[in-house]
Amino acid sequence: MNDSLTPSLAWVNGSDAPELASVDLGFMALTDSASLIVAATQGFAQPYGLHINLHRQSSWANLRDKLVSGELHAAHSLYGLVYAVQLGLAGPAKHMAVLMGLNQNGQSINLSRALQYAGVTTPDALDRRTHQSDSKLTFAQTFPTGNHALWLYYWLASQGIHPLRDVDSVVVPPPQMVEHLQAGRIDGFCVGEPWGASAVQQNLGFTLATSQAIWPDHPEKVLACSAEFAEQYPNTARALVMAVLEASRFIEESADNRRSTAQLLSAAEYVNAPVGAIESRLLGEYDDGLGNRWHDHHAIRFHGDGQVNMPWLSDGMWFMTQFRRWGLLREDPDYLGVARSVQQLGLYREAAEALGIAVPPSPMRSSQLIDGKIWDGSDPARYARSFKLHALSDATLVHADR
Amino acid sequence: MLRILLINDTPKKVGRLKAALTEAGFEVIDESGLIIDLPARVQAVRPDVILIDTESPGRDVLEQVVLVTRDLPRPIVMFTDEHDPGVMRQAIKSGVSAYIVEGIHAQRLQPILDVAMARFESDQDLRAQLHARDQQLAERKRIETAKGLLMKMKQCNEEEAYTLMRRQAMSRQQKLIQVAEQIIAMSELLG
C-alpha cells in the first residue's frame, strides 16, 4: 500500500499529468453506471486534461473481452467478473485492477406475474413451490460468475433453496431481462436497476427481494482495468478516479442532482429506459408491484462520503469466498494476497486525499448479511466453509455452523 | 493483398519498381500523372500504402504528402536512389512512415512495408491523442467562458454556476459543453 501524502502538490507542479489524453470507458445500460456517464458528459475529467469516451456494451462477456484485450481502457464492472478474470475461472487469467467502487445497493430479485397469480409472492411460498413441484423454476442472472448470480444464490440459500439443485439458472444481459420475463422464458431474474422497476411498472412482474435486503450497503459495481493499464498509466488512472469521485459526490449533493442524473441516464445512448423507471429507485422510492411502497434507507448510493468508493479488501475477498462456496474455486485462493493485488488502495488513497475525501483507516469493513452471518474479512477460508447450503467440491469440509 | 499506389514522374524507375512489387504479390496501381492530383487519386484508389520517389518531385511533393496524410491518412513509403540524410529527415518529419534507400528488391519489400504499416499505426494513435488534447483544451475554455457569463447573470459563485450548468445539461440529456455553447450564444444575442 502506498501511503504517500503529497499527490496534490505534484498536481500543482504539473508532473502528474495523465499520460493519455483520452480513455475508452465501457459501461452496461444500468442505473449504477451513473457516475461514469455524469463524469464523461459533464466535464469532470476536463480539469485533468482527460477526455472520456463512453462505449456502451451489449453484454458483460463482451465488456470483459474488450477489457482483457485492451480495446477498453477501463470499465463499469461486476466485482465477480473482475475476480473471475483474475483467477482464470472462465478463460485465461489476467491480472486485474479495481480502481474504486462505483455504487452500493440497487439490484433486485423479481418474479413473473404468473408466479404471483399462482400465489408465489413470499419466500415461504417460493420455498414450497421449488420443493413440492416437479418442474424446476428458471431464474436469470447476468453473468456466470457475476454479482447477480451470487446475490441470487445467497438469497435463495438463505431461504433454504439450493440455487444449483432446486432451480435452473440462465444468463441474460440486463436490458433483455424484462423481454424474456414477458415471453415466459424465465420465471424470475436478479439484475441491476432500472430493469426490476421496469418489470414492475410494465406490470410484468414484482420485486420479491432487494439486494440491500441481502446485505445492506453491499459492494456492487466497480471501476476496473487491467493491472497492466494501472501500472503503465498511473496518472491517467488516478485522474479518471478523481473525475469519477467528483461526479459521484455531485450526484449525491441534492435531490435535484439525482433527478437530473435520472434524466440524463434515460437517454437512448445510455440506459435507454423511461425516466420514470430510473428515477424512483434512484431516489430510494420503492414499489414492489404487490401494493407495498416504501422509502428504502439502503437504496443505491454512489459516494457516501467515500464509503462507497473505497476499494475495501474485505469486499474483494467476499466474492472469492462465494466462488469457493459454490464450487467455482476448487481450493482456497490466497484471499488476502489476491485482494491486495487487485484492489488499488494506494492509487485510490492519492485520488481521494487530493479531493479532501476521507479514506477509512482500515481496509476491512464489517457487515451482517440476511442469514445473520458477520463478514469482516478476518477468516475468509473458514467463512467460505461455514454455510449450510453450498457446493464445495472437496472432501475436507469442516462442519457447517449456520 | 496490400494495395500500393505507386507514384513517380520518372518513368524509368517506375518500370523497375512496379515489376518488383508485382513479383512480390502486391496489387500495384501505377500513378504517373500530375502530382497535383494526388489527394484526389488517393481518395479514389484508397491504397493501403503510398510509395513515392523523393528524388524528382523534391520539396513540393513533400508538402503535398503532408496534405494527403492530414486529409486521408495512409502510410507513406519513400524511395530514392540517392542516400541523402537531409531529404530523409525532412520526409520523415513530414509524416512519411518509412524510407527505402537505393535499389529495391522484391524480397525486401514486405518487411519494409510491415514496418511502415506498424509505424503508421502508432503515429495515428499519437495524432489522435494530440487531437483529443487540443479539443479538450478548447472545450475547457468555452466552458470557462460560459461559467463566467452565468456567474455575472445569476450573481452566483463558481461552484453554483457549474452546478446550474450541469443540472441543465443533464436534464436535457446533453453534455456540459453543449449548454456552455448555448449560454455563450444567448449572451451574444442579448449583447
Chai-1 contact restraints between the chains, C-beta under 6 A:
chainA,res_idxA,chainB,res_idxB,connection_type,confidence,min_distance_angstrom,max_distance_angstrom,comment,restraint_id
A,A21,B,Q129,contact,1.0,0.0,6.0,A-B,restraint_1
A,A21,B,A132,contact,1.0,0.0,6.0,A-B,restraint_2
A,A21,B,R133,contact,1.0,0.0,6.0,A-B,restraint_3
A,S22,B,A132,contact,1.0,0.0,6.0,A-B,restraint_4
A,T41,B,K175,contact,1.0,0.0,6.0,A-B,restraint_5
A,Q42,B,R166,contact,1.0,0.0,6.0,A-B,restraint_6
A,Q42,B,L176,contact,1.0,0.0,6.0,A-B,restraint_7
A,G43,B,I143,contact,1.0,0.0,6.0,A-B,restraint_8
A,G43,B,L176,contact,1.0,0.0,6.0,A-B,restraint_9
A,Q46,B,R140,contact,1.0,0.0,6.0,A-B,restraint_10
A,G49,B,Q136,contact,1.0,0.0,6.0,A-B,restraint_11
A,H51,B,A132,contact,1.0,0.0,6.0,A-B,restraint_12
A,H51,B,Q136,contact,1.0,0.0,6.0,A-B,restraint_13
A,S260,B,R167,contact,1.0,0.0,6.0,A-B,restraint_14
A,S260,B,M170,contact,1.0,0.0,6.0,A-B,restraint_15
A,S260,B,S171,contact,1.0,0.0,6.0,A-B,restraint_16
A,Q263,B,M170,contact,1.0,0.0,6.0,A-B,restraint_17
A,Q263,B,S171,contact,1.0,0.0,6.0,A-B,restraint_18
A,L264,B,M170,contact,1.0,0.0,6.0,A-B,restraint_19
A,L264,B,Q173,contact,1.0,0.0,6.0,A-B,restraint_20
A,A267,B,Q173,contact,1.0,0.0,6.0,A-B,restraint_21
